[in-house]
């Protein structure tokens, strides 16, 4: 499954030059390895780590989307998405 997710992310980054992926440890491949080698292929401007703050990740993604960037925000574990919902208007 992680290979399918990785391939889908590759397709998204290849097909949309305004797409970025960010989250905790995504530049290193992520805890589940879904973002392996993406930083190497697409650069640190498009694949980058964020601080350990799910609310910040969601808020940053919303801000990017508001200026036309295709934001792909990764939250590592499902249980941590709930604090991030506070950012959704």
C-alpha positions in Angstrom: 0.0 0.0 0.0 2.8 2.4 0.8 4.2 1.9 -2.7 0.9 2.9 -4.2 0.7 6.0 -2.1 4.2 6.9 -3.0 3.5 6.5 -6.7 0.3 8.6 -6.4 2.4 11.3 -4.7 4.9 11.1 -7.5 2.2 11.6 -10.1 0.7 14.5 -8.2 4.1 16.3 -8.0 5.0 15.5 -11.6 1.7 16.7 -13.0 1.2 19.8 -10.9 4.3 22.0 -10.6 2.5 24.1 -7.9 2.0 21.0 -5.6 4.0 20.6 -2.4 4.1 17.9 0.3 4.9 18.7 3.9 4.6 17.2 7.3 6.5 15.5 10.1 9.5 13.6 8.6 8.3 13.6 5.0 11.7 14.7 3.7 13.1 11.6 5.3 10.5 9.3 3.8 8.0 9.5 6.6 7.3 7.1 9.4 5.5 4.7 7.0 7.9 5.4 4.0 5.2 6.8 1.8 7.3 9.8 0.8 10.6 7.9 0.2 12.9 9.7 -2.3 10.4 12.4 -3.1 12.7 15.1 -1.7 15.5 13.7 -3.9 13.3 13.8 -7.0 11.5 17.1 -6.5 13.7 19.1 -4.2 13.5 20.6 -0.7 11.2 23.5 -1.9 8.4 21.0 -2.7 9.0 18.2 -0.2 9.9 19.4 3.3 9.5 18.7 7.0 7.4 20.8 9.4 7.5 21.1 13.2 5.6 18.5 15.3 2.4 20.5 15.3 -0.7 19.1 13.6 -2.6 22.4 13.9 0.3 24.2 12.3 0.4 21.7 9.4 -3.3 22.1 8.7 -3.2 25.9 9.0 -0.2 26.0 6.7 -1.9 23.8 4.2 -5.0 26.0 4.3 -2.9 29.1 3.8 -1.0 27.6 0.8 -4.3 26.5 -0.8 -5.7 30.1 -0.4 -2.8 31.4 -2.6 -3.2 28.6 -5.3 -0.7 26.0 -4.2 -1.8 22.4 -4.2 -1.0 21.5 -0.6 -0.5 17.9 0.4 -0.3 17.9 4.1 0.7 14.6 5.9 -0.5 13.9 9.4 1.4 10.7 10.5 -1.2 9.1 12.7 -5.0 9.3 12.5 -5.4 10.1 16.2 -3.5 13.4 15.8 -5.8 14.8 13.1 -8.4 15.9 15.6 -6.5 18.9 17.0 -5.9 20.0 13.4 -9.6 20.2 12.7 -9.6 23.4 14.8 -7.9 25.1 11.8 -10.7 24.2 9.3 -13.1 27.1 8.9 
